[in-house]
Amino acid sequence: MSDVRFTHIGGPTVLIEFDGWRLLTDPTFDAPGRTYAFGWGTSSRKLTGPALSAADVGPVDAVLLTHDHHGDNLDDAGRLFLSTTATITTSSGARRLGGTTRGLASGQTTRLQAPGRPAIEITATPCRHGPPLSRPITGQVIGFALTWTGQAHGPLWITGDTVYHRALRRAAARIRPGTVLLHLGGVGFPLTGPLRYTMTARQAVRLCETIAPHTILPVHYEGWQHFRQGRDGIERDLRRAPEHVSGRFHWLATGSPEQVQL
């Protein structure tokens, strides 16, 4: 069994530590108050800052960046953090970021290796960051399935910013994750009305019913104006969900490491 420490820093940003490895997801370290443009007339204001600064986090072995082109997943301070850190992201993001960034398309795999530590196999998983046919507008996004020796319950899956869709469901069934770092928030914008660009709790329940993960860790649901479903709304929907799904949800306290058995 593998013991992993998760520290939720805010939004999608999580520090993952185990067996000597230190990994960081989607670094967002800017102070609150600024409005960020997301393209095509959409924007959002950052409402809360990170629980830890980049200096508090310190060096990491790699950043797992689901996408580089939206400020709620990579902001200015996050970009500065990338300048000294190995990064794995989308193939289009790797071209934009340059340097030693590794780019993956959905289904492609890379490995992290270091002496005295278990090798980590990282497979990119599909994301659709909006309604059907929205990718030319919303851009390329991926999730990450992480596998290493000693995982008793199955791989760790970082869903990335995505709505519920067929390719996601099929990928989840192949992965059979034991722990899911689940991007929620039901992102929406006044300009696009009822359309959603990340999963709502109801969509997440449908997904998790099919794969029955051991632990579900919600992230990416607070701190920004464009999140349409915060923790209260998620919990309200979970009260109507089957117990074998809702009972698997665990809320990470921001800024404090929590041990989870994978």
N, C-alpha and C positions, 0 to 999 in steps of 0.2 A: 504494500500500500504506500502511496506517495502523499506526503503532507506538504501542502502548498499554502503559502501566505499571500493573501490578496489584500491590497490596500487601495481602496477607492478614493481617488484624489478629487474627482468631480467629473460630471458629464460622462464621456466614454473613457476617461483616463484612469488606468488601473496599473499598479505595480504588482507584478507576479514574481514570487521568489520561491525557489525550491532547489535543493541539492547543489547549491553554489551558483545557480542561474538567477539573474535579475533581468526581467523583461518588462517593457512598458508598452501599454497600448495607447494609441491616439493622443499624443501629448498636447495638452491645452493648459497653459500656465499664465495667460494674460489676466490682468485685473478686470473686474466687472465694469460695466458702464458704456462700453463701446458698441456701436452697431456695425455688423458685418454684412457685406453684400454676398449673396449666394448666386447671383446671375439671374437673367430673365426677369428683372424687376423684383425679385424676392430678397428679403433681408431679415436679420434678427438681432436683437439686443442681448448681450450677455448680462445676466442678472446677478450671478454670484461668482466669486473667485474660487481658485483651487484651494483645497484643504492643506496642501503642501506646495511649496515652491519648487522650482527645478533644482535649486541648490539643496533643499531638504532631501529630495529624492537621491541626488548624487549620481555617480556613473551607473550605467546599465550595460548589459551585454548586447542588447538589441531592442529596437523599437518595432512593434508590429502596427503598421499604419494602414488602416482600412481604406483611407483615401486622403489625398493631400489638398483637395481643392475647395473644401468647406471649412470655415473658421471654427465651427464647433467641434471639429475633429483634429484640426491642426491650425493653431494660431501663430502669431508672430513669435512669442516666447517659445512655443513648441518647435518652430522652424530653427530657432537658434540652438535648441537642445539637439536637434538632428545633426547639426554641423559637426558634432564630435562623437556620433554614435552610429553603429551599423543599423541599417533600416531595411525592412522588408515591406513592400507595398505593391500596388497595382503596376502592371507593365507601363501604362501611360504615366503614372505618377513617377516611376523610376526615371523615365525620360525627362520629365520636368525637373526633378530634384538633382539628377546627375550624380557624379561621384561614384561611390561604391554601393549605392542603393541597389538592392536586388528587387527586380520586378517579377510578379507572378500574374498569370491569368488564372481564371477559375479552373480547378483541377490539377494545376501544376504544383510540384512539391520541391522544397529545398530542405537543407538540414543545417542545424547548428551543432557544432562539435567543439569540445574543449577537454584537455586532459583532466582526468579525475571526475568528470561529470557525465551523466547519461546523455547520449545524443538525442536531439529533439528533431523529429520529422514534422515539418510544417507544410500543410496542404491548403492552398487557397480554395475557399468555398464561394458559391455564387451569391451575389446580392443583386436585388433590383430596388434601387433607391427611389421608388415612386411607382406610379401606375403603369400599366402596360405601355410599351413603346416610348417610355420616358428617358431611356438611357442617353440618347443624343443630347438631352437637356441636362440631366442630373450627373452624367459622367460615370466612369468606371469605378466600382466599389467592390471590395472583396472582404470575406471573413477569413478566419484561420482555424484549422483543426490541428491541434498539437498532440503528438503521440510520443511517449517515451516509456522506457521499461519501468515497471512498478505501479502502473495505474490499475488499481483494482476494479474501478467502476467504468472505465473507458476513457477515451480521449477528452481533452479540454477543447471546447468549441467556443470561439469568439464569433458571434454571428455577423458583426458589422452592421452598418445602417442598411436595413432592407425591410421591405414589406413581405408578407406571407405570399409565396408563389410556388409553382410546381417544382421548379429546379431546386429551390431551397428545401422543400419537403423531401425530394429524392436524395439530395446530398446528405441531409440529416439521417435518413434511413440507412445510408451507406456507412456513415461515420459511427452511428450509435454512441453519441457522446455520453460520458458519465457526468460531466459538469458543463454547464452552458453559461457563458458570460453574455447575457441577453440584452441587446440594444433595443430599447423601447421608446416611449415618448410620443408616438402618434404624431410625428412632425407634420405641421400644416402651415399654410400662409394665407392671409386674406385674399391675395391675388388669385389663388387657385381653389378657393372655396373648400368643399368637403374632401378634396383629394388628400391622401396621406402618403408620407415619404419614409416613414419607419413604422415598425409594428406597433399596434395597440395591444393591450393585455388580452383581448379576445382572440386576436390573431396568434399571439404567443401561446395561448392555451391550446388552440387547434394544433399548432406545431408540436408542442411538447406532449400532447396526448398520443401522438404517433410514435414517439421515440422513448418516452418514459425515462428521462435522465434522473440520475441520483440527486443532483443539486442544481438549482437554477439561481443565478446571481443577476438580478436586474441592474442595468446601468443605463446611461444616456436617456434620462427622463426628467432631469431637474437642471435649473440654473440658466435656462435660455427661454426667451420669449416665444420661440416657435415650437416649443414642446406643448402639445395640446392635451396630453394626459400625464399628469404627475403621479406621485406615489399614491395620493388619495384616490384618484380615479382608477389606478391599477388595482389597488386593494379592493375597491368596490366591485370591480369585475371578477376578481379572484374569489370573492365570497360566493359567487354563483358558479364557480368552476368545480369540476370533480376534485375530491380531496386528494386523490393520488397525483394530481397535478399541482393544485394550490399548496399542498403541504410540502412541496419540494422547493418553493420559493424561499430565498434567504436574503434579507436586506443587509448589505454591507454598510457599516458606519463609515462616514467619510473621514479620512485622515488617520484611521487606526487599523493596523494590520490584523487580519483575522485568519485563523488556521482552518483549512478545509481539506478533508481527506478525499483524494481522487482515486 
